[in-house]
Amino acid sequence: MLNSPLTKLVSIPKEALVSTFLVANAFVWYLSGFSYLQDATNSRFGNTSLLIIATANFASLVLSAFAVSSVTSKLKSRPVFLKYWIIAGALLSVLFAIMNLADFVGLLVLASLIGVYFGIGMPICMGYYAKSTAPQNRAKLSGIIILLIGLGYPLISIIGSRDTILLAAALSVWQILALILVLPAKSPEEPVLQKERVTFRSIISNKTFLLYAAPWLMFSLINQLTMELNRNYFSSNTFPTAFGQNFLLIENVLAGASAIICGFLADRKGRKRLALVGFVLLGVGYASLGFFSDNYLAAWFYVCVDGVAWGAFSMLFLVTIWGDIAQEKSSEKYYFLGVLPYLFSNLAGVFTGTYVLVNVQEGMVFSFASFFLFVAVLPLVYAPETLPDRILKNLDLNSYVNKALEKVKKSNIKT
């Protein structure tokens, strides 16, 4: 009972739980706000304008995140910075209600502002999360982050789809919740020491970072490039209507559950083997669509493995692994570069989604996706485990002791 999952969560420091919600809060705010702008642009101005909006948002986000990541060593306290950043986000949310979103220039300005805002705060928020979480708890907390994103993003999107005033109110309230949690954080952090500072060059030349970043980039691109094709495939084939319309909802539910379960597994067994199993399963899932294109069972198998894999990968590659690799060093630059494949793949999906849907055959795309996902396993085979050896050894020792105690209790009961 002492080692139950609930007991482990209760024993986690309050600061770690606060940073967990702050990360989820930041991603939900950004995804909800920018998704609304994307839909508004596409419905009113068409695909060409959508490409301009997406590019402006991506460029402003990346440039601001790069600039902030470069100067975080001069930051005296992350909690103090985050308080002001959250207040700015609540004020920025009001722009959805007062700006003329029927005007393309207004959409462009707001998309750029959202990118700058998220780019400024995201690295600091992730660095605070890495600093406040212990490696043996990081994956399970990351699973909670993914679950909160999976619940918060659709909820705010549904509220905001009715009216821009409702969207502005929902985003502002969401930010105020984060502010309430971060306000009690009074103790400033110690300044980043010289030995904790890292450069972008040192990260890019880090073998461990590259061995994990390469498959993450490959998965992100494949996932985005096949997204529109998947929607067309499940809606146009001879599958039941309910399945074709709700397969994304099924995947999201599985992803949320998978993120939590895989988070506990990753803190117990390590990150590497979980990533390996996820890539293999997803490769088999795409292969099933390629070889059995009209088979209902193959479609169900793909939806299940894609949902489980997306939950595991987002938990690992968005939130967990880069903090592990950074170890005790300043982690903002690691997270900036680690999240970049996900952001870049979203932009690539906007540019290529329609082209792939119109010009490429489904079976060929699914077969190529399966092949490249199996190729992505190769770097992971040579990648080291990011959960420290001492933690794995302690976990094994604790497991051995618990089993021994259970045997003693059973023998005592019998006698």
C-alpha positions in Angstrom: 0.0 0.0 0.0 2.9 2.3 0.8 4.2 2.0 -2.8 0.8 2.6 -4.5 0.7 5.2 -7.3 -1.5 7.5 -5.3 0.9 7.5 -2.4 3.8 8.3 -4.7 1.9 11.3 -6.1 1.0 12.6 -2.7 4.6 12.5 -1.6 5.8 14.7 -4.5 6.8 18.2 -3.4 4.2 21.0 -3.9 6.6 23.0 -6.1 6.8 20.1 -8.6 3.0 19.8 -8.8 2.7 23.6 -9.3 5.3 23.5 -12.2 3.4 20.5 -13.7 0.2 22.5 -13.9 2.1 25.6 -15.3 3.5 23.6 -18.2 0.1 22.1 -19.0 -1.4 25.6 -18.7 1.1 27.1 -21.1 0.5 24.5 -23.8 -3.3 24.6 -23.5 -3.4 28.4 -23.7 -1.1 28.4 -26.8 -2.8 25.5 -28.6 -6.4 26.8 -27.9 -5.6 30.4 -29.0 -3.6 29.6 -32.1 -6.0 26.8 -33.3 -8.8 29.3 -33.2 -6.8 31.7 -35.3 -6.0 29.0 -37.8 -9.7 28.0 -38.2 -10.7 31.7 -38.5 -8.1 32.3 -41.2 -8.8 29.2 -43.2 -12.6 29.8 -43.2 -12.4 33.5 -44.2 -9.3 33.8 -46.3 -8.3 30.4 -47.5 -5.2 28.2 -47.4 -2.6 30.7 -48.7 -3.4 33.1 -45.9 -3.3 30.2 -43.4 0.3 29.5 -44.6 1.3 33.1 -43.9 -0.4 33.0 -40.4 1.3 29.7 -39.5 4.7 30.9 -40.7 4.5 34.2 -38.8 3.5 32.4 -35.6 6.3 29.8 -36.0 9.0 32.4 -36.8 8.0 34.7 -33.9 7.8 31.7 -31.5 11.2 30.3 -32.5 13.0 33.6 -32.5 11.7 34.7 -29.1 12.3 31.3 -27.6 15.9 31.3 -29.0 16.6 34.7 -27.6 15.2 33.9 -24.1 17.0 30.6 -23.9 20.2 32.3 -24.7 20.0 34.7 -21.6 18.3 32.5 -19.0 21.6 32.2 -17.1 21.0 35.8 -16.0 17.6 35.1 -14.6 17.5 35.3 -10.8 14.2 33.5 -10.2 12.0 31.6 -12.5 8.8 31.8 -10.3 9.0 35.6 -10.2 9.4 35.8 -14.0 6.5 33.4 -14.5 4.2 35.5 -12.3 4.6 38.5 -14.6 4.5 36.3 -17.7 1.2 34.7 -16.7 -0.3 38.2 -15.9 0.8 39.3 -19.4 -1.0 36.2 -20.8 -4.2 37.0 -19.1 -4.1 40.5 -20.6 -3.1 39.2 -24.0 -6.2 36.9 -23.9 -8.4 39.9 -23.9 -7.2 40.8 -27.4 -9.4 37.9 -28.8 -12.4 39.9 -27.7 -11.4 43.4 -28.8 -9.5 42.9 -32.0 -11.2 42.6 -35.4 -10.5 39.0 -36.3 -12.4 39.4 -39.6 -9.4 41.5 -40.7 -6.4 39.5 -42.0 -3.9 42.0 -40.6 -5.5 41.6 -37.2 -5.2 37.9 -37.4 -1.5 38.2 -38.5 -0.7 40.5 -35.6 -2.4 38.4 -33.0 -0.8 35.2 -34.3 2.7 36.8 -34.1 1.9 38.1 -30.5 0.9 34.6 -29.4 4.1 33.2 -30.9 6.2 35.8 -29.1 4.4 35.3 -25.8 4.7 31.5 -25.8 8.3 31.6 -27.1 9.3 33.9 -24.2 7.7 31.8 -21.5 7.9 28.2 -22.7 11.7 27.7 -22.1 11.5 29.3 -18.6 8.4 27.3 -17.7 10.0 24.0 -18.8 13.3 24.9 -17.1 11.3 25.5 -13.8 9.6 22.1 -14.3 12.9 20.3 -14.8 14.5 22.1 -11.8 11.6 21.3 -9.4 11.0 17.6 -10.4 13.2 14.7 -9.4 14.1 12.3 -12.2 12.3 9.4 -10.5 9.1 11.4 -10.6 9.5 13.3 -13.8 7.8 10.9 -16.2 4.7 10.3 -14.1 4.3 14.1 -13.7 4.8 14.5 -17.5 2.0 12.0 -18.0 -0.2 14.2 -15.9 0.8 17.2 -18.1 -0.2 15.4 -21.3 -3.6 14.3 -19.7 -4.3 17.9 -18.6 -3.5 19.2 -22.1 -5.8 16.5 -23.6 -8.6 17.6 -21.3 -8.0 21.4 -21.3 -7.4 22.0 -24.9 -10.6 20.5 -26.3 -12.7 22.1 -23.5 -11.4 25.6 -24.1 -11.7 25.1 -27.9 -15.3 24.1 -27.5 -16.1 27.1 -25.4 -14.2 29.5 -27.7 -15.8 28.1 -30.9 -19.1 29.8 -30.0 -17.9 33.4 -29.5 -14.6 35.3 -29.3 -15.7 36.9 -26.0 -16.2 33.4 -24.5 -12.8 32.4 -25.8 -11.1 35.5 -24.3 -12.8 34.8 -21.0 -11.9 31.1 -21.0 -8.2 31.9 -21.8 -8.1 34.6 -19.1 -9.6 32.4 -16.4 -7.2 29.6 -17.4 -4.3 32.0 -16.9 -5.6 33.3 -13.6 -5.8 29.7 -12.3 -2.0 29.4 -13.0 -1.4 32.7 -11.3 -3.2 31.6 -8.2 -0.9 28.5 -8.0 2.4 30.3 -8.7 1.8 33.3 -6.3 2.8 31.4 -3.1 6.2 30.5 -4.6 8.2 33.0 -2.6 11.7 31.6 -2.3 13.9 32.8 -5.2 16.1 30.2 -6.9 19.9 30.3 -6.7 21.6 31.9 -9.7 22.7 29.5 -12.4 26.3 28.6 -11.7 29.0 28.6 -14.4 29.3 24.8 -14.4 25.5 24.5 -15.0 25.5 26.7 -18.1 25.3 25.1 -21.5 25.6 26.4 -25.1 23.5 25.4 -28.2 26.7 24.0 -29.7 27.4 21.7 -26.8 23.8 20.4 -27.0 23.8 19.8 -30.7 27.1 17.9 -30.3 25.7 15.8 -27.5 25.4 12.3 -28.8 22.6 11.3 -26.4 20.6 14.4 -27.4 20.9 13.6 -31.1 20.1 9.9 -30.7 16.8 10.9 -29.1 16.1 14.0 -31.2 16.4 12.2 -34.5 13.6 9.6 -34.0 11.4 12.3 -32.3 11.8 14.5 -35.4 10.9 11.6 -37.7 7.8 10.6 -35.7 6.6 14.3 -35.5 6.9 14.7 -39.3 5.2 11.4 -40.1 2.4 12.1 -37.7 1.7 15.6 -39.2 2.2 14.7 -42.9 -0.3 11.8 -42.6 -2.9 13.5 -40.4 -5.1 14.8 -43.3 -4.6 11.5 -45.1 -5.8 9.6 -42.0 -8.9 11.8 -41.7 -9.8 11.2 -45.3 -9.0 7.5 -45.0 -11.2 6.8 -42.0 -14.1 9.0 -43.3 -14.2 7.8 -46.9 -13.7 4.0 -46.4 -16.5 1.5 -45.7 -16.1 1.8 -42.0 -19.0 2.6 -39.7 -19.8 6.3 -39.6 -19.4 6.6 -35.9 -15.9 5.1 -36.1 -14.8 7.4 -39.0 -16.1 10.5 -37.3 -14.7 9.8 -33.8 -11.4 8.0 -34.4 -9.5 11.1 -33.3 -11.5 11.2 -30.1 -10.7 7.6 -29.5 -7.0 8.2 -30.1 -7.0 11.2 -27.7 -8.6 9.2 -24.9 -6.1 6.4 -25.4 -3.3 9.0 -25.5 -4.3 10.5 -22.2 -4.6 7.1 -20.5 -1.4 6.0 -22.1 0.6 9.1 -21.0 -0.3 8.4 -17.3 0.4 4.6 -17.4 3.6 5.0 -19.5 4.7 7.8 -17.1 4.7 5.4 -14.2 6.4 2.7 -16.3 9.1 5.1 -17.5 9.9 6.1 -13.9 10.1 2.4 -12.9 11.7 0.8 -15.9 13.4 3.6 -17.8 12.7 5.7 -20.9 14.6 3.9 -23.6 12.7 0.6 -23.8 9.4 2.4 -23.7 10.4 4.5 -26.7 11.6 1.4 -28.6 8.4 -0.5 -28.0 6.3 2.6 -29.0 8.1 3.0 -32.4 7.9 -0.7 -33.2 4.1 -0.8 -32.4 3.4 2.3 -34.4 5.4 1.0 -37.4 3.3 -2.2 -37.2 0.2 -0.1 -37.1 1.1 1.8 -40.2 2.1 -1.4 -41.9 -1.4 -2.9 -41.1 -3.0 0.1 -42.9 -0.7 -0.3 -45.9 -1.2 -4.0 -46.4 -4.9 -4.3 -45.2 -6.2 -0.9 -46.3 -10.0 -1.8 -46.1 -9.8 -4.1 -43.1 -11.8 -2.9 -40.1 -9.7 -4.8 -37.6 -6.5 -3.3 -39.1 -8.0 0.2 -38.8 -8.9 -0.4 -35.1 -5.4 -1.8 -34.4 -3.8 1.3 -35.9 -6.1 3.7 -33.9 -5.2 1.9 -30.7 -1.4 1.8 -31.2 -1.3 5.4 -32.6 -3.2 6.6 -29.5 -1.0 4.7 -27.1 2.2 5.7 -28.9 1.3 9.4 -29.1 0.6 9.4 -25.4 3.9 7.8 -24.6 5.9 9.9 -27.1 4.5 13.2 -26.0 5.1 12.3 -22.4 8.7 11.3 -23.2 9.8 13.7 -25.9 7.9 16.9 -25.1 8.4 17.0 -21.3 10.6 14.2 -19.8 13.8 13.3 -21.7 15.3 16.7 -22.3 15.2 17.4 -18.5 16.9 14.0 -18.0 19.7 14.8 -20.5 20.2 18.2 -19.0 20.7 16.6 -15.6 21.7 19.3 -13.1 22.5 21.9 -15.8 20.3 24.7 -17.0 17.7 23.0 -19.2 16.0 25.8 -21.1 18.1 25.3 -24.2 17.6 21.5 -24.1 13.8 22.0 -24.0 13.8 24.7 -26.8 15.7 22.3 -29.1 13.7 19.3 -28.0 10.3 20.9 -28.6 11.4 22.4 -32.0 10.7 19.2 -34.0 7.1 19.2 -32.8 6.6 22.9 -33.7 8.4 22.4 -37.0 6.2 19.4 -37.9 3.1 21.4 -37.2 4.2 24.0 -39.7 5.2 21.4 -42.2 1.7 19.8 -41.9 0.1 23.1 -42.8 2.3 23.4 -45.9 2.0 19.8 -47.2 -1.2 18.4 -45.8 -3.4 19.3 -48.8 -0.7 18.3 -51.3 -0.3 14.8 -49.8 -4.1 14.4 -49.6 -4.6 15.2 -53.3 -1.4 13.8 -55.0 -0.3 10.7 -53.0 -1.9 7.3 -52.7 -2.8 6.2 -49.1 -1.3 2.7 -49.2 2.1 4.1 -50.4 2.2 6.7 -47.7 1.3 4.2 -45.0 4.0 1.8 -46.2 6.6 4.6 -46.3 5.6 5.8 -42.8 6.0 2.2 -41.5 9.4 1.9 -43.0 10.7 5.2 -41.6 9.3 4.5 -38.2 11.3 1.2 -38.1 14.4 3.1 -39.3 13.8 5.5 -36.4 14.4 2.7 -34.0 18.0 2.4 -35.0 19.2 5.6 -33.2 17.3 4.5 -30.1 19.1 1.2 -30.0 22.4 3.0 -29.5 21.0 5.7 -27.2 21.8 5.4 -23.5 19.1 5.3 -20.8 18.4 8.8 -19.6 17.0 7.7 -16.1 20.2 7.6 -13.9 21.6 4.2 -13.1 21.6 4.9 -9.4 17.8 5.4 -9.5 17.2 2.2 -11.5 19.4 0.3 -9.1 17.5 1.7 -6.1 14.2 0.8 -7.7 15.4 -2.8 -8.3 16.6 -3.0 -4.7 13.3 -1.7 -3.3 11.4 -4.1 -5.5 13.5 -7.0 -4.2 13.1 -5.9 -0.6 9.3 -5.5 -1.0 9.0 -9.0 -2.5 11.1 -10.4 0.3 8.9 -8.7 2.9 5.7 -10.0 1.2 7.1 -13.6 1.4 7.9 -13.1 5.1 4.4 -11.9 5.8 2.9 -14.8 3.9 5.0 -17.3 5.8 4.1 -15.7 9.1 0.4 -15.9 8.3 0.7 -19.6 7.5 2.5 -20.3 10.7 
